[in-house]
Amino acid sequence: MDLFVERGFHGTTVPEIARRAEVGTGTLYLYHASKTDLLNSLYQRWTDTVIGSLIASGRDARTPRETFTSYWNAYRRFWDEHPGAARFLSAFETSPYLTAETREREAACRRLPDRLFVDGVAREVFKPLPIPMLVAVAKGLFIELKRLEAAGLLELTPEIWQAAEGMVWEAVRR
């Protein structure tokens, strides 16, 4: 997974993946028919993990505000606990190598925040803007903060995260 992020799809070879995984190339091919198959397996696994964490985090939320906060915090925990997987999902979410099955899982992952915004727009909680735009406001700030952290330009303290979540809420709420 890290090799895909570091070198891209074409810059990563199956023997390199096998070496990094400390298995033989033939062993890797026993479980994955191709590099594309491996990419999709990894993507599906981590997408399912994100879906599970979003569902679990939003289970007790009673209002759109609570749901928004629970999703923000779940996504943040995912990035903190699985930074390589988070970078992998971010890097390959628009990859032409994702299969229809993988794209369906990705769509299922997007449906949770999309549903929050669709319901919130209908209830006049959120601005009446296209749902992808509302999601992009949250995701854009989140990804940029993680980029700044990785570059050593910003320390993401709990106070910074809370302020960022509040800024996004103010940007999307009606």
C-alpha positions as CSV (number, residue, x, y, z in Angstrom):
1,M,0.0,0.0,0.0
2,D,2.8,2.4,0.9
3,L,4.5,1.7,-2.4
4,F,1.4,2.7,-4.3
5,V,1.3,6.0,-2.4
6,E,5.1,6.6,-2.7
7,R,5.5,5.6,-6.4
8,G,2.1,5.6,-7.9
9,F,0.4,2.6,-9.7
10,H,2.8,2.4,-12.7
11,G,5.9,3.1,-10.6
12,T,5.2,0.1,-8.3
13,T,6.0,-3.4,-9.4
14,V,4.6,-6.7,-8.0
15,P,8.1,-8.0,-7.1
16,E,8.7,-4.8,-5.1
17,I,5.3,-5.2,-3.3
18,A,6.2,-8.8,-2.5
19,R,9.6,-7.8,-1.2
20,R,8.1,-5.1,1.0
21,A,5.5,-7.6,2.3
22,E,8.3,-10.2,2.9
23,V,6.6,-12.8,0.7
24,G,7.5,-14.4,-2.6
25,T,6.1,-12.9,-5.7
26,G,4.4,-16.2,-6.5
27,T,2.7,-16.1,-3.0
28,L,1.4,-12.7,-3.8
29,Y,-0.1,-14.0,-7.1
30,L,-1.8,-16.8,-5.2
31,Y,-4.0,-14.2,-3.4
32,H,-4.1,-11.5,-6.1
33,A,-4.3,-12.2,-9.8
34,S,-2.8,-8.9,-10.7
35,K,-1.5,-5.6,-9.4
36,T,-4.9,-4.1,-10.2
37,D,-6.5,-6.8,-8.1
38,L,-4.2,-6.1,-5.2
39,L,-4.9,-2.3,-5.4
40,N,-8.7,-3.0,-5.4
41,S,-8.4,-5.4,-2.5
42,L,-6.5,-2.9,-0.4
43,Y,-8.9,-0.1,-1.4
44,Q,-12.0,-2.2,-0.5
45,R,-10.5,-3.3,2.8
46,W,-9.8,0.3,4.0
47,T,-13.0,1.7,2.6
48,D,-14.9,-0.9,4.6
49,T,-12.9,0.2,7.7
50,V,-13.9,3.9,7.1
51,I,-17.6,2.9,6.6
52,G,-17.6,0.9,9.9
53,S,-16.0,3.8,11.8
54,L,-18.5,6.3,10.4
55,I,-21.5,4.1,11.2
56,A,-20.2,3.4,14.7
57,S,-19.5,7.1,15.4
58,G,-22.9,8.3,14.2
59,R,-24.9,5.7,16.0
60,D,-25.8,7.8,19.0
61,A,-26.0,11.2,17.2
62,R,-29.4,12.8,17.5
63,T,-29.0,16.0,15.5
64,P,-27.3,16.9,12.2
65,R,-24.7,18.9,14.3
66,E,-23.9,15.8,16.4
67,T,-23.7,13.6,13.3
68,F,-21.4,16.1,11.6
69,T,-19.1,16.2,14.6
70,S,-19.1,12.4,15.0
71,Y,-18.2,11.9,11.3
72,W,-15.5,14.6,11.5
73,N,-14.0,13.0,14.6
74,A,-14.2,9.4,13.1
75,Y,-12.4,10.5,10.0
76,R,-9.8,12.2,12.1
77,R,-9.3,9.1,14.2
78,F,-9.0,7.0,11.0
79,W,-6.2,9.3,9.7
80,D,-4.5,9.2,13.1
81,E,-4.7,5.5,13.5
82,H,-4.1,4.5,9.8
83,P,-2.1,7.3,8.1
84,G,-0.8,5.1,5.3
85,A,-4.3,3.8,4.5
86,A,-5.7,7.3,4.6
87,R,-3.1,8.6,2.2
88,F,-3.7,5.5,0.0
89,L,-7.5,6.1,-0.1
90,S,-7.0,9.8,-0.8
91,A,-4.4,9.1,-3.6
92,F,-6.4,6.5,-5.4
93,E,-10.1,7.6,-5.0
94,T,-10.3,8.7,-8.6
95,S,-8.0,6.0,-10.0
96,P,-9.0,4.5,-13.3
97,Y,-7.8,1.1,-11.9
98,L,-10.7,0.9,-9.4
99,T,-13.2,-1.8,-10.4
100,A,-17.0,-1.3,-10.4
101,E,-17.2,-3.3,-7.2
102,T,-14.6,-1.0,-5.6
103,R,-16.4,2.1,-6.9
104,E,-19.6,0.8,-5.3
105,R,-17.9,0.5,-2.0
106,E,-16.5,4.0,-2.3
107,A,-20.0,5.2,-3.1
108,A,-21.3,3.5,0.0
109,C,-18.7,5.3,2.0
110,R,-19.8,8.6,0.5
111,R,-23.5,7.9,1.1
112,L,-23.1,8.4,4.8
113,P,-22.0,12.1,4.7
114,D,-24.0,12.7,1.6
115,R,-27.1,11.5,3.4
116,L,-26.3,13.9,6.3
117,F,-26.1,16.8,3.9
118,V,-29.2,15.8,1.8
119,D,-31.3,15.5,4.9
120,G,-29.8,18.6,6.4
121,V,-30.5,20.6,3.2
122,A,-34.1,19.4,3.2
123,R,-34.5,20.4,6.8
124,E,-32.9,23.7,6.1
125,V,-29.9,23.0,8.4
126,F,-27.3,23.2,5.6
127,K,-27.0,25.7,2.8
128,P,-28.9,24.7,-0.4
129,L,-25.8,23.9,-2.4
130,P,-24.8,20.8,-4.4
131,I,-23.9,18.0,-2.0
132,P,-20.5,17.4,-3.5
133,M,-19.7,21.0,-2.8
134,L,-20.7,20.7,0.9
135,V,-18.6,17.6,1.2
136,A,-15.7,19.3,-0.5
137,V,-15.7,22.1,2.0
138,A,-15.2,19.7,4.8
139,K,-12.8,17.3,3.0
140,G,-10.8,20.1,1.5
141,L,-9.9,21.7,4.8
142,F,-9.3,18.3,6.4
143,I,-6.9,17.1,3.7
144,E,-5.0,20.5,3.7
145,L,-4.6,20.4,7.4
146,K,-3.1,16.9,7.2
147,R,-0.8,18.1,4.4
148,L,0.4,21.0,6.5
149,E,1.0,18.6,9.4
150,A,3.0,16.2,7.2
151,A,5.1,19.1,6.0
152,G,5.9,20.2,9.5
153,L,4.1,23.5,9.0
154,L,1.3,23.0,11.5
155,E,0.9,21.1,14.7
156,L,-2.6,19.7,14.8
157,T,-3.6,20.0,18.4
158,P,-7.0,19.1,19.7
159,E,-7.8,22.8,19.8
160,I,-6.9,23.3,16.2
161,W,-9.0,20.3,15.2
162,Q,-12.0,21.6,17.2
163,A,-11.6,25.1,15.6
164,A,-11.4,23.5,12.1
165,E,-14.5,21.4,12.7
166,G,-16.3,24.6,13.9
167,M,-15.1,26.5,10.8
168,V,-16.4,23.9,8.5
169,W,-19.7,23.7,10.3
170,E,-20.1,27.5,10.0
171,A,-19.3,27.3,6.3
172,V,-21.9,24.7,5.5
173,R,-24.7,25.5,7.9
174,R,-27.6,27.7,6.9
